[in-house]
Amino acid sequence: MALVASCTVLQVVGFQNSGKTTLVEKLIKKAKQFDLRVGSIKHHGHGGPPDSSSELKDSHRHQQAGADVAGVEGGG
């Protein structure tokens, strides 16, 4: 018997400071209540390599909300 994995992808877009990260944190927390595995990828579109050193960054906030894995891409 073969196992078939299912994956749902949600994309959240909006203007800066419009509440995207707050919404994603809430979605992650709700998904974890249903024992779902959650991964997040933040697009870094500000030029240059992403700075992952700060705990205030979105990827860290996603991890704190319960994401199993969180990352950032951008800057090549």
Distance bins in CASP14 RR format, pairs under 12 A and 6 or more apart:
PFRMAT RR
TARGET T0000
AUTHOR 0000-0000-0000
RMODE 2
METHOD distances of the structure
MODEL  1
5 37 0 0 0 0 0 1 0 0 0 0 0
6 36 0 0 0 0 0 1 0 0 0 0 0
6 37 0 0 0 0 0 1 0 0 0 0 0
7 36 0 0 0 0 0 1 0 0 0 0 0
7 37 0 0 0 0 1 0 0 0 0 0 0
7 38 0 0 0 0 0 1 0 0 0 0 0
7 39 0 0 0 0 0 1 0 0 0 0 0
8 27 0 0 0 0 0 1 0 0 0 0 0
8 31 0 0 0 0 1 0 0 0 0 0 0
8 34 0 0 0 0 0 1 0 0 0 0 0
8 36 0 0 0 0 1 0 0 0 0 0 0
8 37 0 0 0 0 0 1 0 0 0 0 0
8 38 0 0 0 0 0 1 0 0 0 0 0
8 39 0 0 0 0 0 1 0 0 0 0 0
9 38 0 0 0 0 0 1 0 0 0 0 0
9 39 0 0 0 0 0 1 0 0 0 0 0
9 40 0 0 0 0 0 1 0 0 0 0 0
9 41 0 0 0 0 1 0 0 0 0 0 0
10 20 0 0 0 0 0 1 0 0 0 0 0
10 23 0 0 0 0 1 0 0 0 0 0 0
10 24 0 0 0 0 1 0 0 0 0 0 0
10 26 0 0 0 0 0 1 0 0 0 0 0
10 27 1 0 0 1 0 0 0 0 0 0 0
10 28 0 0 0 0 0 1 0 0 0 0 0
10 30 0 0 0 0 0 1 0 0 0 0 0
10 31 0 0 0 0 1 0 0 0 0 0 0
10 36 0 0 0 0 0 1 0 0 0 0 0
10 38 0 0 0 0 0 1 0 0 0 0 0
10 39 0 0 0 0 0 1 0 0 0 0 0
10 40 0 0 0 0 1 0 0 0 0 0 0
10 41 0 0 0 0 0 1 0 0 0 0 0
11 20 0 0 0 0 0 1 0 0 0 0 0
11 23 0 0 0 0 0 1 0 0 0 0 0
11 24 0 0 0 0 0 1 0 0 0 0 0
11 27 0 0 0 0 0 1 0 0 0 0 0
11 40 0 0 0 0 0 1 0 0 0 0 0
11 41 0 0 0 0 1 0 0 0 0 0 0
11 42 0 0 0 0 0 1 0 0 0 0 0
11 43 0 0 0 0 1 0 0 0 0 0 0
12 18 0 0 0 0 1 0 0 0 0 0 0
12 19 0 0 0 0 1 0 0 0 0 0 0
12 20 1 0 1 0 0 0 0 0 0 0 0
12 21 0 0 0 0 1 0 0 0 0 0 0
12 22 0 0 0 0 0 1 0 0 0 0 0
12 23 1 0 1 0 0 0 0 0 0 0 0
12 24 1 0 1 0 0 0 0 0 0 0 0
12 25 0 0 0 0 0 1 0 0 0 0 0
12 26 0 0 0 0 0 1 0 0 0 0 0
12 27 1 0 0 1 0 0 0 0 0 0 0
12 28 0 0 0 0 0 1 0 0 0 0 0
12 40 0 0 0 0 1 0 0 0 0 0 0
12 41 0 0 0 0 0 1 0 0 0 0 0
12 42 0 0 0 0 1 0 0 0 0 0 0
12 43 0 0 0 0 0 1 0 0 0 0 0
12 58 0 0 0 0 0 1 0 0 0 0 0
12 62 0 0 0 0 0 1 0 0 0 0 0
13 19 0 0 0 0 0 1 0 0 0 0 0
13 20 1 0 0 1 0 0 0 0 0 0 0
13 23 0 0 0 0 0 1 0 0 0 0 0
13 24 0 0 0 0 0 1 0 0 0 0 0
13 42 0 0 0 0 0 1 0 0 0 0 0
13 43 0 0 0 0 1 0 0 0 0 0 0
14 20 1 0 1 0 0 0 0 0 0 0 0
14 21 0 0 0 0 0 1 0 0 0 0 0
14 23 0 0 0 0 1 0 0 0 0 0 0
14 24 0 0 0 0 0 1 0 0 0 0 0
14 43 0 0 0 0 0 1 0 0 0 0 0
16 45 0 0 0 0 0 1 0 0 0 0 0
16 46 0 0 0 0 1 0 0 0 0 0 0
16 58 0 0 0 0 0 1 0 0 0 0 0
18 24 0 0 0 0 0 1 0 0 0 0 0
19 25 0 0 0 0 1 0 0 0 0 0 0
19 26 0 0 0 0 0 1 0 0 0 0 0
19 27 0 0 0 0 0 1 0 0 0 0 0
19 58 0 0 0 0 0 1 0 0 0 0 0
19 61 0 0 0 0 0 1 0 0 0 0 0
20 26 0 0 0 0 0 1 0 0 0 0 0
20 27 0 0 0 0 0 1 0 0 0 0 0
20 40 0 0 0 0 0 1 0 0 0 0 0
20 42 0 0 0 0 1 0 0 0 0 0 0
20 43 0 0 0 0 0 1 0 0 0 0 0
20 58 0 0 0 0 1 0 0 0 0 0 0
20 61 0 0 0 0 0 1 0 0 0 0 0
20 62 0 0 0 0 0 1 0 0 0 0 0
21 27 0 0 0 0 0 1 0 0 0 0 0
21 28 0 0 0 0 0 1 0 0 0 0 0
21 40 0 0 0 0 1 0 0 0 0 0 0
21 42 0 0 0 0 1 0 0 0 0 0 0
21 56 0 0 0 0 0 1 0 0 0 0 0
21 57 0 0 0 0 1 0 0 0 0 0 0
21 58 1 0 1 0 0 0 0 0 0 0 0
21 59 0 0 0 0 1 0 0 0 0 0 0
21 60 0 0 0 0 0 1 0 0 0 0 0
21 61 1 0 1 0 0 0 0 0 0 0 0
21 62 1 0 0 1 0 0 0 0 0 0 0
21 64 0 0 0 0 0 1 0 0 0 0 0
21 65 0 0 0 0 1 0 0 0 0 0 0
21 67 0 0 0 0 0 1 0 0 0 0 0
21 70 0 0 0 0 0 1 0 0 0 0 0
22 28 0 0 0 0 0 1 0 0 0 0 0
22 29 0 0 0 0 0 1 0 0 0 0 0
22 58 0 0 0 0 0 1 0 0 0 0 0
22 61 0 0 0 0 1 0 0 0 0 0 0
22 62 0 0 0 0 0 1 0 0 0 0 0
22 65 0 0 0 0 1 0 0 0 0 0 0
23 29 0 0 0 0 0 1 0 0 0 0 0
23 30 0 0 0 0 0 1 0 0 0 0 0
23 40 0 0 0 0 0 1 0 0 0 0 0
23 58 0 0 0 0 0 1 0 0 0 0 0
23 61 0 0 0 0 0 1 0 0 0 0 0
23 62 0 0 0 0 0 1 0 0 0 0 0
23 65 0 0 0 0 0 1 0 0 0 0 0
24 30 0 0 0 0 0 1 0 0 0 0 0
24 31 0 0 0 0 0 1 0 0 0 0 0
24 38 0 0 0 0 1 0 0 0 0 0 0
24 39 0 0 0 0 0 1 0 0 0 0 0
24 40 1 0 0 1 0 0 0 0 0 0 0
24 41 0 0 0 0 0 1 0 0 0 0 0
24 42 0 0 0 0 1 0 0 0 0 0 0
24 58 1 0 0 1 0 0 0 0 0 0 0
24 59 0 0 0 0 0 1 0 0 0 0 0
24 61 0 0 0 0 1 0 0 0 0 0 0
24 62 1 0 0 1 0 0 0 0 0 0 0
24 63 0 0 0 0 0 1 0 0 0 0 0
24 64 0 0 0 0 0 1 0 0 0 0 0
24 65 1 0 0 1 0 0 0 0 0 0 0
24 66 0 0 0 0 0 1 0 0 0 0 0
24 67 0 0 0 0 1 0 0 0 0 0 0
24 70 0 0 0 0 1 0 0 0 0 0 0
25 31 0 0 0 0 0 1 0 0 0 0 0
25 32 0 0 0 0 0 1 0 0 0 0 0
25 38 0 0 0 0 0 1 0 0 0 0 0
25 40 0 0 0 0 1 0 0 0 0 0 0
25 58 0 0 0 0 1 0 0 0 0 0 0
25 59 0 0 0 0 0 1 0 0 0 0 0
25 60 0 0 0 0 0 1 0 0 0 0 0
25 61 1 0 1 0 0 0 0 0 0 0 0
25 62 1 0 0 1 0 0 0 0 0 0 0
25 63 0 0 0 0 0 1 0 0 0 0 0
25 64 1 0 0 1 0 0 0 0 0 0 0
25 65 1 0 1 0 0 0 0 0 0 0 0
25 66 0 0 0 0 1 0 0 0 0 0 0
25 67 0 0 0 0 1 0 0 0 0 0 0
25 70 0 0 0 0 0 1 0 0 0 0 0
26 32 0 0 0 0 0 1 0 0 0 0 0
26 33 0 0 0 0 0 1 0 0 0 0 0
26 38 0 0 0 0 0 1 0 0 0 0 0
26 61 0 0 0 0 0 1 0 0 0 0 0
26 62 0 0 0 0 0 1 0 0 0 0 0
26 65 1 0 0 1 0 0 0 0 0 0 0
26 66 0 0 0 0 0 1 0 0 0 0 0
27 33 0 0 0 0 0 1 0 0 0 0 0
27 34 0 0 0 0 0 1 0 0 0 0 0
27 36 0 0 0 0 0 1 0 0 0 0 0
27 38 0 0 0 0 1 0 0 0 0 0 0
27 39 0 0 0 0 0 1 0 0 0 0 0
27 40 0 0 0 0 1 0 0 0 0 0 0
27 62 0 0 0 0 1 0 0 0 0 0 0
27 65 0 0 0 0 1 0 0 0 0 0 0
27 66 0 0 0 0 0 1 0 0 0 0 0
27 67 0 0 0 0 1 0 0 0 0 0 0
28 34 0 0 0 0 0 1 0 0 0 0 0
28 36 0 0 0 0 1 0 0 0 0 0 0
28 37 0 0 0 0 0 1 0 0 0 0 0
28 38 1 0 1 0 0 0 0 0 0 0 0
28 39 0 0 0 0 1 0 0 0 0 0 0
28 40 1 0 0 1 0 0 0 0 0 0 0
28 58 0 0 0 0 0 1 0 0 0 0 0
28 59 0 0 0 0 0 1 0 0 0 0 0
28 61 0 0 0 0 1 0 0 0 0 0 0
28 62 1 0 0 1 0 0 0 0 0 0 0
28 63 0 0 0 0 1 0 0 0 0 0 0
28 64 0 0 0 0 1 0 0 0 0 0 0
28 65 1 0 1 0 0 0 0 0 0 0 0
28 66 1 0 1 0 0 0 0 0 0 0 0
28 67 1 0 1 0 0 0 0 0 0 0 0
28 68 0 0 0 0 1 0 0 0 0 0 0
28 69 0 0 0 0 0 1 0 0 0 0 0
28 70 0 0 0 0 1 0 0 0 0 0 0
29 36 0 0 0 0 0 1 0 0 0 0 0
29 38 0 0 0 0 1 0 0 0 0 0 0
29 61 0 0 0 0 0 1 0 0 0 0 0
29 62 0 0 0 0 0 1 0 0 0 0 0
29 64 0 0 0 0 1 0 0 0 0 0 0
29 65 1 0 1 0 0 0 0 0 0 0 0
29 66 1 0 0 1 0 0 0 0 0 0 0
29 67 0 0 0 0 1 0 0 0 0 0 0
30 36 0 0 0 0 1 0 0 0 0 0 0
30 38 0 0 0 0 1 0 0 0 0 0 0
30 65 0 0 0 0 1 0 0 0 0 0 0
30 66 0 0 0 0 0 1 0 0 0 0 0
31 37 0 0 0 0 1 0 0 0 0 0 0
31 38 1 0 1 0 0 0 0 0 0 0 0
31 39 0 0 0 0 1 0 0 0 0 0 0
31 40 0 0 0 0 0 1 0 0 0 0 0
31 62 0 0 0 0 0 1 0 0 0 0 0
31 65 0 0 0 0 1 0 0 0 0 0 0
31 66 0 0 0 0 1 0 0 0 0 0 0
31 67 0 0 0 0 1 0 0 0 0 0 0
31 68 0 0 0 0 0 1 0 0 0 0 0
32 38 1 0 0 1 0 0 0 0 0 0 0
32 39 0 0 0 0 0 1 0 0 0 0 0
32 62 0 0 0 0 0 1 0 0 0 0 0
32 63 0 0 0 0 0 1 0 0 0 0 0
32 64 0 0 0 0 0 1 0 0 0 0 0
32 65 1 0 0 1 0 0 0 0 0 0 0
32 66 1 0 1 0 0 0 0 0 0 0 0
32 67 0 0 0 0 1 0 0 0 0 0 0
32 68 0 0 0 0 1 0 0 0 0 0 0
33 65 0 0 0 0 0 1 0 0 0 0 0
33 66 0 0 0 0 0 1 0 0 0 0 0
35 66 0 0 0 0 0 1 0 0 0 0 0
35 68 0 0 0 0 0 1 0 0 0 0 0
36 66 0 0 0 0 0 1 0 0 0 0 0
36 67 0 0 0 0 0 1 0 0 0 0 0
36 68 0 0 0 0 1 0 0 0 0 0 0
37 66 0 0 0 0 0 1 0 0 0 0 0
37 67 0 0 0 0 1 0 0 0 0 0 0
37 68 1 0 1 0 0 0 0 0 0 0 0
37 69 0 0 0 0 1 0 0 0 0 0 0
38 62 0 0 0 0 1 0 0 0 0 0 0
38 63 0 0 0 0 0 1 0 0 0 0 0
38 65 0 0 0 0 1 0 0 0 0 0 0
38 66 1 0 0 1 0 0 0 0 0 0 0
38 67 1 0 1 0 0 0 0 0 0 0 0
38 68 1 0 1 0 0 0 0 0 0 0 0
38 69 0 0 0 0 1 0 0 0 0 0 0
38 70 0 0 0 0 1 0 0 0 0 0 0
39 59 0 0 0 0 0 1 0 0 0 0 0
39 62 1 0 0 1 0 0 0 0 0 0 0
39 63 0 0 0 0 1 0 0 0 0 0 0
39 65 0 0 0 0 0 1 0 0 0 0 0
39 66 0 0 0 0 1 0 0 0 0 0 0
39 67 1 0 1 0 0 0 0 0 0 0 0
39 68 1 0 1 0 0 0 0 0 0 0 0
39 69 1 0 1 0 0 0 0 0 0 0 0
39 70 1 0 0 1 0 0 0 0 0 0 0
39 71 0 0 0 0 1 0 0 0 0 0 0
40 57 0 0 0 0 0 1 0 0 0 0 0
40 58 0 0 0 0 1 0 0 0 0 0 0
40 59 1 0 0 1 0 0 0 0 0 0 0
40 60 0 0 0 0 0 1 0 0 0 0 0
40 61 0 0 0 0 1 0 0 0 0 0 0
40 62 1 0 1 0 0 0 0 0 0 0 0
40 63 0 0 0 0 1 0 0 0 0 0 0
40 64 0 0 0 0 0 1 0 0 0 0 0
40 65 0 0 0 0 1 0 0 0 0 0 0
40 66 0 0 0 0 1 0 0 0 0 0 0
40 67 1 0 1 0 0 0 0 0 0 0 0
40 68 0 0 0 0 1 0 0 0 0 0 0
40 69 1 0 0 1 0 0 0 0 0 0 0
40 70 1 0 1 0 0 0 0 0 0 0 0
40 71 1 0 0 1 0 0 0 0 0 0 0
40 72 0 0 0 0 1 0 0 0 0 0 0
40 73 0 0 0 0 0 1 0 0 0 0 0
41 50 0 0 0 0 0 1 0 0 0 0 0
41 58 0 0 0 0 0 1 0 0 0 0 0
41 59 0 0 0 0 1 0 0 0 0 0 0
41 62 0 0 0 0 1 0 0 0 0 0 0
41 67 0 0 0 0 1 0 0 0 0 0 0
41 69 0 0 0 0 1 0 0 0 0 0 0
41 70 1 0 0 1 0 0 0 0 0 0 0
41 71 1 0 1 0 0 0 0 0 0 0 0
41 72 1 0 0 1 0 0 0 0 0 0 0
41 73 1 0 0 1 0 0 0 0 0 0 0
41 74 0 0 0 0 1 0 0 0 0 0 0
42 50 0 0 0 0 1 0 0 0 0 0 0
42 51 0 0 0 0 0 1 0 0 0 0 0
42 52 0 0 0 0 1 0 0 0 0 0 0
42 57 1 0 0 1 0 0 0 0 0 0 0
42 58 1 0 1 0 0 0 0 0 0 0 0
42 59 1 0 1 0 0 0 0 0 0 0 0
42 60 0 0 0 0 1 0 0 0 0 0 0
42 61 0 0 0 0 1 0 0 0 0 0 0
42 62 1 0 0 1 0 0 0 0 0 0 0
42 63 0 0 0 0 0 1 0 0 0 0 0
42 67 0 0 0 0 0 1 0 0 0 0 0
42 69 0 0 0 0 0 1 0 0 0 0 0
42 70 1 0 0 1 0 0 0 0 0 0 0
42 71 1 0 0 1 0 0 0 0 0 0 0
42 72 1 0 1 0 0 0 0 0 0 0 0
42 73 1 0 0 1 0 0 0 0 0 0 0
42 74 0 0 0 0 1 0 0 0 0 0 0
43 50 0 0 0 0 1 0 0 0 0 0 0
43 58 0 0 0 0 1 0 0 0 0 0 0
43 59 0 0 0 0 0 1 0 0 0 0 0
43 71 0 0 0 0 0 1 0 0 0 0 0
43 72 1 0 0 1 0 0 0 0 0 0 0
43 73 1 0 0 1 0 0 0 0 0 0 0
43 74 1 0 0 1 0 0 0 0 0 0 0
43 75 0 0 0 0 1 0 0 0 0 0 0
43 76 0 0 0 0 0 1 0 0 0 0 0
44 50 1 0 1 0 0 0 0 0 0 0 0
44 51 0 0 0 0 1 0 0 0 0 0 0
44 52 0 0 0 0 1 0 0 0 0 0 0
44 57 0 0 0 0 1 0 0 0 0 0 0
44 58 0 0 0 0 1 0 0 0 0 0 0
44 59 0 0 0 0 1 0 0 0 0 0 0
44 71 0 0 0 0 1 0 0 0 0 0 0
44 72 1 0 1 0 0 0 0 0 0 0 0
44 73 1 0 0 1 0 0 0 0 0 0 0
44 74 1 0 1 0 0 0 0 0 0 0 0
44 75 1 0 0 1 0 0 0 0 0 0 0
44 76 0 0 0 0 1 0 0 0 0 0 0
45 58 0 0 0 0 0 1 0 0 0 0 0
45 72 0 0 0 0 1 0 0 0 0 0 0
45 73 0 0 0 0 1 0 0 0 0 0 0
45 74 1 0 0 1 0 0 0 0 0 0 0
45 75 1 0 0 1 0 0 0 0 0 0 0
45 76 0 0 0 0 0 1 0 0 0 0 0
46 57 0 0 0 0 0 1 0 0 0 0 0
46 58 0 0 0 0 0 1 0 0 0 0 0
46 72 0 0 0 0 0 1 0 0 0 0 0
46 74 0 0 0 0 1 0 0 0 0 0 0
46 75 0 0 0 0 1 0 0 0 0 0 0
47 74 1 0 0 1 0 0 0 0 0 0 0
47 75 1 0 1 0 0 0 0 0 0 0 0
47 76 0 0 0 0 1 0 0 0 0 0 0
48 72 0 0 0 0 0 1 0 0 0 0 0
48 73 0 0 0 0 0 1 0 0 0 0 0
48 74 1 0 0 1 0 0 0 0 0 0 0
48 75 1 0 1 0 0 0 0 0 0 0 0
48 76 1 0 0 1 0 0 0 0 0 0 0
49 72 0 0 0 0 1 0 0 0 0 0 0
49 73 0 0 0 0 0 1 0 0 0 0 0
49 74 1 0 0 1 0 0 0 0 0 0 0
49 75 1 0 1 0 0 0 0 0 0 0 0
49 76 1 0 0 1 0 0 0 0 0 0 0
50 57 0 0 0 0 1 0 0 0 0 0 0
50 58 0 0 0 0 1 0 0 0 0 0 0
50 59 0 0 0 0 1 0 0 0 0 0 0
50 60 0 0 0 0 0 1 0 0 0 0 0
50 71 0 0 0 0 1 0 0 0 0 0 0
50 72 1 0 1 0 0 0 0 0 0 0 0
50 73 1 0 0 1 0 0 0 0 0 0 0
50 74 1 0 1 0 0 0 0 0 0 0 0
50 75 1 0 0 1 0 0 0 0 0 0 0
50 76 0 0 0 0 1 0 0 0 0 0 0
51 57 1 0 0 1 0 0 0 0 0 0 0
51 58 0 0 0 0 0 1 0 0 0 0 0
51 59 0 0 0 0 0 1 0 0 0 0 0
51 60 0 0 0 0 0 1 0 0 0 0 0
51 72 0 0 0 0 1 0 0 0 0 0 0
51 74 0 0 0 0 0 1 0 0 0 0 0
51 75 0 0 0 0 0 1 0 0 0 0 0
52 58 0 0 0 0 0 1 0 0 0 0 0
52 59 1 0 0 1 0 0 0 0 0 0 0
52 60 1 0 0 1 0 0 0 0 0 0 0
52 63 0 0 0 0 0 1 0 0 0 0 0
52 70 0 0 0 0 1 0 0 0 0 0 0
52 71 1 0 0 1 0 0 0 0 0 0 0
52 72 1 0 0 1 0 0 0 0 0 0 0
52 73 0 0 0 0 0 1 0 0 0 0 0
52 74 0 0 0 0 0 1 0 0 0 0 0
53 59 0 0 0 0 0 1 0 0 0 0 0
53 60 0 0 0 0 1 0 0 0 0 0 0
53 72 0 0 0 0 0 1 0 0 0 0 0
54 60 1 0 0 1 0 0 0 0 0 0 0
54 61 0 0 0 0 0 1 0 0 0 0 0
54 72 0 0 0 0 0 1 0 0 0 0 0
55 61 0 0 0 0 1 0 0 0 0 0 0
55 62 0 0 0 0 0 1 0 0 0 0 0
55 63 0 0 0 0 1 0 0 0 0 0 0
55 64 0 0 0 0 1 0 0 0 0 0 0
56 64 0 0 0 0 0 1 0 0 0 0 0
57 63 0 0 0 0 1 0 0 0 0 0 0
57 64 0 0 0 0 0 1 0 0 0 0 0
57 70 0 0 0 0 1 0 0 0 0 0 0
57 71 0 0 0 0 1 0 0 0 0 0 0
57 72 1 0 0 1 0 0 0 0 0 0 0
58 64 0 0 0 0 0 1 0 0 0 0 0
58 65 0 0 0 0 0 1 0 0 0 0 0
58 67 0 0 0 0 0 1 0 0 0 0 0
58 70 0 0 0 0 1 0 0 0 0 0 0
58 71 0 0 0 0 1 0 0 0 0 0 0
58 72 1 0 0 1 0 0 0 0 0 0 0
58 73 0 0 0 0 0 1 0 0 0 0 0
59 65 0 0 0 0 0 1 0 0 0 0 0
59 66 0 0 0 0 0 1 0 0 0 0 0
59 67 0 0 0 0 1 0 0 0 0 0 0
59 69 0 0 0 0 1 0 0 0 0 0 0
59 70 1 0 1 0 0 0 0 0 0 0 0
59 71 1 0 1 0 0 0 0 0 0 0 0
59 72 1 0 1 0 0 0 0 0 0 0 0
59 73 0 0 0 0 1 0 0 0 0 0 0
59 74 0 0 0 0 0 1 0 0 0 0 0
60 66 0 0 0 0 0 1 0 0 0 0 0
60 67 0 0 0 0 1 0 0 0 0 0 0
60 70 1 0 0 1 0 0 0 0 0 0 0
60 71 0 0 0 0 1 0 0 0 0 0 0
60 72 0 0 0 0 1 0 0 0 0 0 0
61 67 0 0 0 0 1 0 0 0 0 0 0
61 70 0 0 0 0 1 0 0 0 0 0 0
61 71 0 0 0 0 0 1 0 0 0 0 0
61 72 0 0 0 0 0 1 0 0 0 0 0
62 68 0 0 0 0 1 0 0 0 0 0 0
62 69 0 0 0 0 1 0 0 0 0 0 0
62 70 1 1 0 0 0 0 0 0 0 0 0
62 71 1 0 0 1 0 0 0 0 0 0 0
62 72 0 0 0 0 1 0 0 0 0 0 0
63 69 0 0 0 0 1 0 0 0 0 0 0
63 70 1 0 1 0 0 0 0 0 0 0 0
63 71 0 0 0 0 1 0 0 0 0 0 0
63 72 0 0 0 0 0 1 0 0 0 0 0
64 70 0 0 0 0 1 0 0 0 0 0 0
END
